[in-house]
């Protein structure tokens, strides 16, 4: 299982939100590339990036910061947040990012998803953000009409290989990850599933590894010192 330490970006800074609430934001670093270098020093090979402004606005305002981080760290970089057109997809992938994550667009624009998959294949992932059993969209500000499992099955039929599944109620709350959710997803779907939201202890990592998940995202738990990244990576092996 791959450990993806996370960097959420807002106005060029590394921040964290509580349960997706933009009014509950903590700034952890003014220089995200330095955070990325810390990940590298602790043995990380991958990083999960989210452009929070992009998620809300459908743009890529932190592109310069993202490309700087990629250049300075050499990490495998996946990014989500506001990727709603092929121009943004090309901007990221043709400039060296490794994978882009479609969220709102995958729900609302199936033709765009199909075009992105046709052109870039496995470099396209879909973020499934779950609130109250439904897929949430627009930077977690509203729910769609899709029950989450129905939507995941639809993504598999369309040829998506990788899903990043987030339980919004656990994100940044340090209450542990939703193991039942990921157990259900791992049993029902033959996809690369990355767990996101509430991964806050080494026991969470061990439990997710036992489900043979593809990856786990660690956010606030690393920033607060609750999880040692080297230890988490060892547990994930």
C-alpha positions in Angstrom: 0.0 0.0 0.0 1.3 3.4 -0.9 1.3 6.2 1.7 0.4 9.6 0.2 1.2 12.4 2.6 -1.1 15.3 1.7 -0.6 19.0 1.0 -3.7 21.1 0.7 -3.0 24.4 -1.1 -4.6 27.8 -0.6 -3.1 31.1 -1.7 0.2 29.3 -2.2 0.3 28.0 1.3 0.1 24.5 2.8 -3.1 24.4 4.9 -5.7 22.0 6.4 -9.4 22.3 6.7 -11.7 20.6 9.2 -14.3 18.5 7.4 -14.0 20.6 4.3 -15.0 23.8 6.1 -13.1 26.8 4.6 -13.8 28.9 7.7 -11.9 26.3 9.8 -8.5 26.6 8.1 -5.1 26.1 9.7 -2.0 27.3 7.8 0.9 24.9 8.4 3.5 26.4 6.0 4.1 29.4 3.8 6.3 27.2 1.5 4.7 24.0 0.4 7.8 22.8 -1.4 9.6 22.7 1.9 6.9 20.5 3.3 7.4 18.2 0.2 11.2 18.1 1.0 10.4 17.0 4.5 8.3 14.1 3.1 11.2 13.1 0.9 13.6 13.2 3.8 11.3 10.8 5.7 11.2 8.3 2.8 8.0 9.3 1.0 7.8 8.6 -2.8 4.3 10.0 -3.5 2.3 13.1 -2.5 -1.4 14.0 -2.7 -2.1 17.6 -3.6 -5.4 19.5 -3.4 -5.9 23.0 -4.8 -8.6 24.2 -2.4 -9.2 27.4 -4.3 -9.5 25.4 -7.5 -12.0 23.0 -5.9 -14.3 25.9 -5.1 -13.7 28.0 -8.2 -13.0 25.5 -11.0 -9.6 27.0 -11.8 -5.9 26.3 -11.1 -4.7 29.2 -9.1 -1.9 27.3 -7.3 -0.3 25.9 -10.5 3.0 27.7 -10.0 3.3 26.4 -6.4 2.5 22.8 -7.6 5.0 22.8 -10.4 7.7 24.2 -8.0 7.0 21.4 -5.6 7.2 18.7 -8.3 10.5 20.2 -9.6 12.1 20.5 -6.1 11.1 17.1 -4.7 10.8 14.7 -7.6 7.9 13.0 -5.8 5.1 11.2 -7.7 2.5 14.0 -7.6 -1.2 13.6 -8.0 -3.5 16.6 -7.8 -7.2 17.4 -7.5 -9.3 20.4 -7.1 -11.1 22.3 -9.8 -10.0 20.2 -12.8 -13.1 20.6 -15.0 -11.7 21.0 -18.5 -9.1 19.4 -20.8 -7.0 22.6 -20.8 -6.4 22.1 -17.0 -5.7 18.4 -17.4 -3.1 19.1 -20.1 -1.6 21.9 -18.1 -0.9 19.6 -15.2 0.1 16.4 -17.0 2.1 18.0 -19.9 4.1 19.9 -17.3 5.2 16.8 -15.4 2.4 16.1 -12.9 1.9 12.3 -12.7 -1.9 12.0 -12.1 -4.9 14.3 -12.0 -8.0 13.7 -9.9 -11.4 14.6 -11.3 -14.1 15.2 -8.7 -17.1 17.5 -9.6 -16.4 17.1 -13.3 -16.6 13.3 -13.1 -20.1 13.6 -11.6 -21.5 16.4 -13.8 -19.6 16.0 -17.1 -19.3 12.4 -18.3 -18.2 13.4 -21.8 -15.2 15.3 -20.3 -14.3 12.3 -18.1 -14.5 10.0 -21.2 -12.2 12.4 -23.2 -9.7 12.6 -20.4 -9.6 8.8 -20.0 -9.2 8.4 -23.7 -6.2 10.7 -23.9 -4.5 10.0 -20.6 -5.7 6.6 -19.4 -4.5 5.6 -15.9 -3.1 9.1 -15.3 -6.7 10.1 -14.6 -8.2 9.2 -11.2 -11.6 10.1 -9.8 -12.1 11.6 -6.3 -15.2 10.2 -4.6 -16.0 12.6 -1.7 -18.7 11.0 0.5 -21.1 12.8 2.9 -24.1 11.1 4.4 -23.9 8.2 1.9 -23.8 10.5 -1.2 -21.1 11.9 -3.5 -20.3 15.5 -2.6 -19.3 18.1 -5.2 -18.0 21.6 -5.6 -15.3 21.5 -2.9 -17.6 19.6 -0.6 -20.1 22.4 -0.6 -23.1 20.4 -1.9 -24.2 16.8 -2.3 -25.0 15.2 -5.7 -27.9 12.8 -6.3 -25.5 9.8 -6.5 -25.3 7.2 -3.7 -21.5 6.6 -3.4 -21.4 2.9 -4.3 -23.6 3.4 -7.3 -21.3 6.1 -8.5 -18.1 4.1 -7.9 -19.6 1.2 -9.9 -20.4 3.6 -12.7 -16.8 4.9 -12.7 -15.5 1.3 -13.0 -17.8 0.7 -16.1 -16.4 3.9 -17.7 -12.8 2.6 -17.4 -11.6 4.5 -14.3 -8.8 2.5 -12.6 -8.1 4.6 -9.5 -10.5 6.1 -6.9 -9.6 8.4 -4.1 -12.4 7.9 -1.6 -12.9 10.4 1.2 -15.3 10.3 4.2 -15.8 14.0 4.7 -17.1 13.5 8.2 -13.7 12.1 9.2 -11.4 14.5 7.3 -9.2 16.4 9.7 -11.2 15.3 12.7 -8.6 12.9 14.0 -11.3 10.3 14.9 -9.8 7.4 12.9 -10.7 6.3 9.4 -14.0 4.8 8.3 -12.8 1.2 8.1 -16.3 -0.2 7.3 -16.5 2.1 4.3 -13.2 1.0 2.9 -13.9 -2.7 3.6 -17.1 -2.4 1.6 -15.4 -0.7 -1.3 -12.5 -3.2 -1.4 -14.9 -6.1 -1.4 -17.3 -4.6 -4.0 -14.9 -3.1 -6.5 -11.9 -4.3 -8.4 -10.2 -0.9 -8.5 -7.2 0.9 -7.1 -8.7 2.5 -4.0 -7.0 5.1 -1.9 -8.4 5.8 1.5 -8.7 9.5 2.6 -10.1 11.1 5.7 -9.3 10.4 9.3 -6.2 8.2 8.9 -4.8 9.2 12.2 -3.0 6.2 13.8 -0.7 3.4 12.8 -3.5 1.1 13.6 -5.6 2.8 10.9 -2.7 2.2 8.4 -2.4 -1.5 9.5 -6.2 -2.0 9.1 -6.2 -0.4 5.6 -3.2 -2.4 4.5 -5.0 -5.6 5.6 -7.8 -4.8 3.1 -5.3 -4.7 0.3 -6.1 -1.1 -0.6 -3.9 0.7 -3.1 -3.1 3.7 -1.0 -3.8 5.8 2.1 -3.6 9.5 2.4 -2.2 11.0 5.6 -2.9 14.7 6.3 -3.5 16.3 9.6 -2.1 13.4 11.6 1.4 14.1 10.1 1.1 17.9 10.6 0.2 17.5 14.3 2.8 14.8 14.9 0.2 12.0 15.6 1.7 9.8 12.9 5.4 9.3 12.1 5.7 9.1 8.3 8.5 6.6 8.3 6.6 4.3 10.7 3.4 4.6 8.6 5.3 3.6 5.4 6.8 0.6 7.2 3.3 -0.5 8.3 2.0 -0.1 4.7 4.7 -2.3 3.1 
